[in-house]
Amino acid sequence: MAEISKSKLNPVIRKIATLRDDRGWNNNRLAVESGLAPATVLNWFARNVVPKINALENLCKAFGVSMQTFFEEDEDVTVLTDIQKRALKEFDRLTQAEKERFIAFVQELNKSRRDY
């Protein structure tokens, strides 16, 4: 099955294609990064169908964006580097109090760097 031209894709599939292309990935790499079957990813593009919510969650994790960011109208999506993804993953494991202390630490670190 051939992939539909990007301009004719529904908005969700078009957003997935944009995020995929921004990273230089093909559909197989997208499947690997998101833990989905390659045939599933290929079918979305060939049939122009919206993935189920659990698949969208996997895609968002792979892209390093929240579901909210994914569905925002603004196409200006921040692409996270691998180290940023790792940092956020560790940050998410912290308690709320630890997150607040971490943010204060980073702010102080950045403040002290500006003082030089």
For each residue, the residues with C-beta under 8 A, 3 or more apart:
1: 42 43 46 47
2: 46
3: 42 45 46
4: 8 9 45 46 48
5: 8 9
6: 9 14 17
7:
8: 4 5 48
9: 4 5 6 13 14 17 45 48
10: 13 14 48 49 50
11: 14 15
12: 15 16 50 51 56
13: 9 10 16 17 44 45 48 49 50
14: 6 9 10 11 17 18
15: 11 12 18 19 70
16: 12 13 19 20 30 44 51 59
17: 6 9 13 14 20 21 45
18: 14 15 21 22 75 77
19: 15 16 22 23 59 63 65 70 77 79
20: 16 17 23 25 26 27 29 30
21: 17 18 24 25
22: 18 19 77 79
23: 19 20 63 79
24: 21
25: 20 21 29 30 33
26: 20 29 30
27: 20 30 31 38 41 42 45
28: 31 32 38 41
29: 20 25 26 32 33
30: 16 20 25 26 27 33 34 36 41 59 62
31: 27 28 34 36 37 38 40 41
32: 28 29 35 38
33: 25 29 30 62
34: 30 31 41 55 58 59 61 62
35: 32 58 62
36: 30 31 40 41 55 58 59
37: 31 40 41
38: 27 28 31 32 41 42
39: 42 43
40: 31 36 37 43 44 51 55
41: 27 28 30 31 34 36 37 38 44 45
42: 1 3 27 38 39 45 46
43: 1 39 40 46 47 49
44: 13 16 40 41 47 48 49 50 51
45: 3 4 9 13 17 27 41 42 48
46: 1 2 3 4 42 43
47: 1 43 44
48: 4 8 9 10 13 44 45
49: 10 13 43 44
50: 10 12 13 44
51: 12 16 40 44 55 56 59
52: 55 56
53: 56 57
54: 57 58
55: 34 36 40 51 52 58 59
56: 12 51 52 53 59 60 67 70
57: 53 54 60 61 67
58: 34 35 36 54 55 61 62
59: 16 19 30 34 36 51 55 56 62 63 70
60: 56 57 63 65 66 67 69 70
61: 34 57 58 64
62: 30 33 34 35 58 59
63: 19 23 59 60 70 77 79
64: 61 79 80 84 85 88
65: 19 60 69 70 77 78 80
66: 60 69 70
67: 56 57 60 70 71
68: 71 72
69: 60 65 66 72 77 78
70: 15 19 56 59 60 63 65 66 67 77
71: 67 68
72: 68 69 77
73:
74: 77
75: 18
76:
77: 18 19 22 63 65 69 70 72 74
78: 65 69
79: 19 22 23 63 64
80: 64 65 84 85 88
81: 84 85
82: 85 86
83: 86 87
84: 64 80 81 87 88
85: 64 80 81 82 88 89
86: 82 83 89 90
87: 83 84 90 91
88: 64 80 84 85 91 92
89: 85 86 92 93
90: 86 87 93 94
91: 87 88 94 99 102
92: 88 89
93: 89 90
94: 90 91 98 99 102
95: 98 99
96: 99 100
97: 100 101
98: 94 95 101 102
99: 91 94 95 96 102 103
100: 96 97 103 104
101: 97 98 104 105
102: 91 94 98 99 105 106
103: 99 100 106 107
104: 100 101 107 108
105: 101 102 108 109
106: 102 103 109 110
107: 103 104 110 111
108: 104 105 111 112
109: 105 106 112 113
110: 106 107 113 114
111: 107 108 114 115
112: 108 109 115 116
113: 109 110 116
114: 110 111
115: 111 112
116: 112 113
